[in-house]
């Protein structure tokens, strides 16, 4: 990787969190799920690779982190974030708030730290994979470190 890394890798390094980077060839066409593409390219179960989704909970941008093989349960996210109603955020708003492009949004190192909820299933694994801040690069780390670095709540927010 060139230069000093992505904001996500810089944030993890600064916090002295152990992580492993996993590059893969990203198609970049956006047709398929970026997360499922990453899981398949890396040969990792879709229950261990987590996608970062930005929603608006009662109008406030909030991050939901769920397995790539599942979808985000918006009602569960709203409840976990202490709100009443949630809807997916406009992708442009998500990109502006996080500083990342769609398909490469990491829960770590966001431009503006957004309230975050990580699906409770993350704790079922010794490590999980999340975007390292760009398409074609995943970061493997312990779920407890992910929760700590993002200041996240954990709750069952994935719908299969």
C-alpha positions in Angstrom: 0.0 0.0 0.0 1.3 3.4 -0.9 1.8 6.4 1.4 0.6 6.4 4.9 -2.5 4.3 4.4 -6.2 5.0 4.6 -7.8 7.0 7.4 -9.1 3.6 8.7 -5.6 2.0 8.9 -4.2 5.2 10.4 -6.9 5.2 13.1 -6.3 1.5 14.0 -2.5 2.0 14.0 -2.8 5.1 16.2 -5.0 3.1 18.7 -2.3 0.3 18.6 -4.9 -2.2 17.5 -3.7 -5.4 15.8 -5.1 -5.8 12.3 -4.3 -7.5 9.1 -4.9 -6.0 5.6 -6.3 -8.2 2.9 -6.2 -6.7 -0.6 -8.2 -8.3 -3.4 -9.2 -7.4 -7.0 -12.3 -5.3 -6.9 -14.4 -5.2 -10.0 -15.5 -1.6 -9.3 -18.7 -2.0 -11.4 -20.9 -1.7 -8.3 -23.3 -4.3 -9.8 -22.9 -6.9 -7.1 -22.6 -6.3 -3.4 -19.1 -4.9 -2.7 -19.0 -6.9 0.5 -20.1 -10.2 -1.0 -17.5 -9.7 -3.7 -14.8 -9.1 -1.0 -15.9 -12.2 0.9 -15.8 -14.4 -2.2 -12.5 -13.0 -3.4 -10.9 -13.6 0.0 -12.5 -17.0 0.5 -14.0 -15.9 3.8 -17.6 -16.7 5.0 -20.1 -14.0 4.4 -20.9 -14.0 8.1 -17.4 -12.8 8.9 -17.1 -10.0 6.4 -19.1 -6.9 7.6 -20.4 -4.1 5.5 -20.8 -0.5 6.7 -24.1 1.1 5.9 -25.2 4.6 6.7 -28.8 5.3 7.6 -30.7 8.3 8.9 -32.2 7.6 12.4 -34.7 10.3 13.2 -32.8 12.4 10.7 -29.3 11.9 12.2 -26.7 9.9 10.2 -26.0 6.6 11.9 -23.8 3.7 10.9 -24.9 0.1 10.9 -22.3 -2.7 10.6 -23.7 -6.0 9.5 -22.6 -9.2 7.8 -22.4 -8.9 4.0 -24.8 -11.9 3.6 -27.5 -10.1 5.6 -29.4 -6.8 5.2 -29.7 -4.0 7.7 -32.9 -4.2 9.8 -33.8 -0.5 9.9 -36.3 -0.8 12.8 -33.7 -2.7 14.9 -31.1 0.0 14.0 -33.4 2.8 15.0 -34.2 1.0 18.3 -30.5 0.3 19.1 -29.7 4.0 18.4 -32.4 5.2 20.6 -34.6 6.5 17.8 -38.0 5.8 16.3 -37.5 5.6 12.6 -34.6 4.8 10.2 -34.1 5.0 6.4 -31.1 4.4 4.3 -29.1 7.7 3.8 -28.5 9.2 0.5 -25.2 7.8 -0.8 -23.8 11.3 -1.4 -24.6 12.2 2.2 -22.9 9.0 3.4 -19.8 9.8 1.3 -19.6 13.4 2.5 -20.0 12.5 6.2 -17.6 9.6 6.2 -15.0 10.8 3.7 -15.2 7.5 1.9 -16.7 6.3 -1.4 -19.5 3.9 -1.6 -18.2 0.3 -1.6 -15.2 1.5 0.5 -16.9 3.1 3.5 -15.1 1.9 6.6 -16.5 2.1 10.1 -13.1 3.4 11.2 -11.4 6.7 10.5 -14.5 8.5 9.3 -14.3 12.2 8.6 -17.1 12.8 11.1 -17.5 10.1 13.8 -21.1 8.9 13.4 -23.0 7.0 16.0 -22.4 3.3 15.2 -24.1 0.0 15.9 -22.3 -3.3 15.2 -24.4 -6.4 14.7 -24.2 -8.6 17.8 -23.1 -11.6 15.6 -19.6 -10.0 15.3 -18.9 -11.4 18.7 -19.4 -14.9 17.4 -16.0 -14.7 15.6 -12.4 -14.3 16.8 -11.9 -11.8 14.0 -14.1 -10.0 11.5 -13.4 -8.2 8.2 -14.4 -4.6 7.5 -13.5 -2.2 4.7 -10.1 -0.7 5.2 -11.3 2.5 3.5 -11.2 1.7 -0.1 -12.6 -0.8 -2.6 -10.3 -3.8 -2.8 -8.9 -3.6 0.7 -10.4 -5.3 3.8 -9.1 -5.1 7.3 -9.3 -8.1 9.7 -9.5 -7.3 13.4 -11.0 -8.5 16.7 -14.7 -7.6 17.1 -14.0 -6.0 20.5 -11.4 -3.7 18.9 -13.9 -2.7 16.2 -16.5 -1.8 18.8 -14.0 0.0 21.0 -12.5 2.1 18.1 -15.9 3.1 16.7 -17.5 3.7 20.1 -20.2 1.4 18.9 -23.2 -0.2 20.6 -23.8 -3.8 19.7 -27.3 -5.1 19.0 -29.0 -7.7 16.7 -29.5 -5.3 13.7 -29.0 -7.8 10.8 -31.9 -9.3 8.9 -31.4 -12.4 6.8 
